Amino acid sequence: MKSKFFGTAFLAATATLCVVSATVPASAQCGGASWYALHSRTASGEMMNPAQMTAAHKTLPFGTKVKVTNKSTGKSVVVRINDRGPFIKGRIIDLSKAAASRIGMIRSGHAPVCISTTS
């Protein structure tokens, strides 16, 4: 009986992985995201505006448009990179407050996400 249960659980897990991998582009980078709402200059020189769809990334060029998908909610948002960061291990992007709100991560402050550049 144990092996039948294991087989069923394995099939369910495999099916789930197939669905998730189909929605995340091969070029995607996955990790943690957080949000911030400063009112100072960003690394690109522009003023940070928490109401805009912007984000900080360690290496992507300023102006790059990135689709950010919250793995917990499935919600996505497109943001423009205009700052550097995050500087916390495991995090790959810092979102403006407005962008974080769109994908449902204001309350928690952080979320698992996948990001991919848009054309």
C-alpha positions in Angstrom: 0.0 0.0 0.0 2.9 2.3 0.8 4.3 2.2 -2.8 0.9 3.0 -4.3 0.6 6.1 -2.2 4.2 7.1 -3.0 3.4 6.7 -6.8 0.3 8.8 -6.5 2.2 11.5 -4.6 5.0 11.4 -7.1 2.6 11.8 -10.0 0.9 14.8 -8.3 4.2 16.5 -7.6 5.4 15.9 -11.2 2.2 17.3 -12.6 2.5 20.4 -10.4 6.1 21.0 -11.4 5.1 20.8 -15.1 2.5 23.4 -14.7 4.8 25.8 -12.8 7.7 25.4 -15.2 5.4 26.1 -18.2 4.5 29.5 -16.8 8.1 30.6 -16.0 10.3 31.5 -19.0 13.6 29.6 -19.3 15.5 32.9 -19.0 13.8 33.7 -15.7 15.7 34.3 -12.5 13.9 33.2 -9.3 14.5 34.3 -5.7 13.2 36.6 -3.0 11.7 40.1 -3.5 11.1 42.9 -1.0 9.7 46.4 -1.4 10.8 49.8 -0.3 9.4 53.3 -0.3 12.1 55.9 -0.1 11.9 59.5 -1.1 15.4 60.1 -2.1 17.5 59.7 -5.3 18.0 56.3 -6.8 21.3 55.0 -8.2 20.2 56.2 -11.6 19.9 59.7 -10.3 16.1 60.1 -10.5 13.9 60.6 -7.5 12.4 57.5 -6.0 8.6 57.6 -6.3 6.9 54.8 -4.4 3.8 55.2 -6.7 5.7 54.3 -9.9 6.3 50.8 -11.2 10.1 50.7 -10.6 12.6 48.4 -9.0 16.2 47.9 -7.9 18.4 45.1 -9.3 22.1 44.5 -8.7 23.2 44.2 -12.3 20.5 44.9 -14.9 21.0 48.1 -16.8 18.9 51.1 -15.8 15.8 51.3 -17.9 15.4 47.6 -18.4 11.8 46.4 -18.2 11.3 43.3 -16.1 8.2 41.2 -15.5 8.0 40.1 -11.9 5.7 37.2 -10.9 4.8 36.4 -7.3 5.1 32.7 -7.1 2.7 32.6 -4.1 -0.2 34.5 -5.8 0.6 34.1 -9.5 0.2 37.9 -10.0 2.6 39.7 -12.3 3.7 43.3 -12.8 6.2 45.0 -15.3 8.7 47.3 -13.6 11.5 49.5 -14.8 14.9 49.1 -13.2 16.1 52.5 -11.9 18.1 51.6 -8.7 20.6 49.1 -7.3 20.0 46.5 -4.7 18.8 44.5 -2.9 21.7 43.8 -0.6 20.2 41.0 1.4 21.2 37.4 0.7 18.7 35.5 -1.3 16.8 38.5 -2.7 17.0 39.3 -6.4 14.9 42.4 -6.7 13.5 45.3 -4.6 10.1 46.7 -5.8 8.5 50.1 -5.3 5.5 50.0 -3.0 3.1 50.3 -5.9 4.6 47.4 -7.7 4.6 45.3 -4.6 1.0 46.1 -4.0 0.0 44.9 -7.5 1.5 41.4 -6.9 0.1 41.1 -3.3 3.2 41.4 -1.1 2.7 44.6 0.9 1.6 42.9 4.1 4.4 40.3 4.2 7.1 42.7 3.0 8.7 40.0 0.9 7.8 37.1 -1.4 9.2 34.4 -3.7 9.3 35.7 -7.3 10.6 35.0 -10.7 11.7 37.8 -13.0 12.3 37.9 -16.7 13.2 40.8 -19.0 10.5 41.9 -21.4 11.0 43.1 -25.0 
